[in-house]
Amino acid sequence: MTTPDFVVAIPARFDASRLPGKPLRLLAGEPLVLHVARRALAAGASEVWVAADDERIARALAGSGVRVALTGKGHASGTDRLAECADIAGWDDDRIVVNLQGDEPFAPAAGIDAVAATLAASDAPMSTLAAVVTDVDELLDPNVVKLVRGDDGHALYFSRAPIPWPRDAFARDRSRMPEAGQWLRHIGIYGYRAGFLRRFAAMPPGRLEQVESLEQLRALETGHRIAVALTPAPFPPGVDTPEDLARAERHFLETRGG
């Protein structure tokens, strides 16, 4: 699959609830948001933007080759922030935009490429990635979002519950993965056409979205398709808490021989 021309946009909110000042927290002596931006640059994006709500984030990225859009502080989600970034950047409606979360310092370049290529190869307005679940605890964990997709490669549903539910296997034993079937874990990276990104952010939250606290269900509930590809490379866990940051520091040292 040929990688198309695409841009990466990274939402960065300074006052993250569980890790205040998260974009500027240091990882290996440098701001977290700078590590994420470098992953986007390594993926070959034609432009990399950080949609920030604080001038301090912009200063931390000076000289990095990344452009910064200073967006409002009142956005309810990163998607809303990126929709404002799309207007600031002036992207036309057909521009492919990859939404890379600002807490993914180890996002693989191949995965960033894949979500853009999946969108380009589909007539869906949105794309994302998944990985195969191999651990039953992960399958049962409500913090791990699962998805099912149809034979056409489009998502049928996303849930915090184990889907599909392996009725007979779990009736016998829920301590191990069922032998038959394949379960998928959602990876929270998205591709959009810029026009759809603007429309999506303008839609009111859907009923299913509010029940599951999963924003992507807004697209499915309003009849829009989401193309799903298996990730070509693993996505290590992101950084959401001080403990995550400490783990990321260890991972950084281990993978770079420190």
Number of C-alpha atoms within 10 A of each C-alpha: 9 11 19 18 16 24 22 28 32 28 26 26 24 20 14 13 11 10 17 15 17 24 27 18 17 15 18 13 8 12 18 23 27 23 21 22 27 18 23 28 19 14 20 19 23 12 16 23 23 28 28 26 22 19 12 13 23 17 10 16 18 12 8 11 13 19 18 23 24 19 22 15 13 9 14 9 12 20 21 20 27 29 23 20 25 23 13 14 13 11 16 12 14 12 17 27 28 29 25 24 23 26 22 24 26 19 25 20 19 17 22 30 26 27 28 29 21 26 27 24 13 16 11 18 22 30 26 29 24 24 19 13 17 15 13 15 14 16 22 17 13 14 11 17 23 27 22 21 17 11 7 8 16 19 21 16 17 24 23 19 17 22 19 15 10 16 9 9 14 13 8 9 10 13 11 13 20 19 8 8 8 13 23 22 24 22 21 16 18 24 31 27 23 24 18 20 23 20 10 23 19 11 11 8 18 18 12 17 18 12 10 15 14 16 17 20 25 20 19 18 15 11 9 16 19 29 27 29 21 20 21 16 14 15 18 13 15 18 22 17 15 14 11 15 20 13 14 21 15 14 15 16 11 10 8 7 7 8
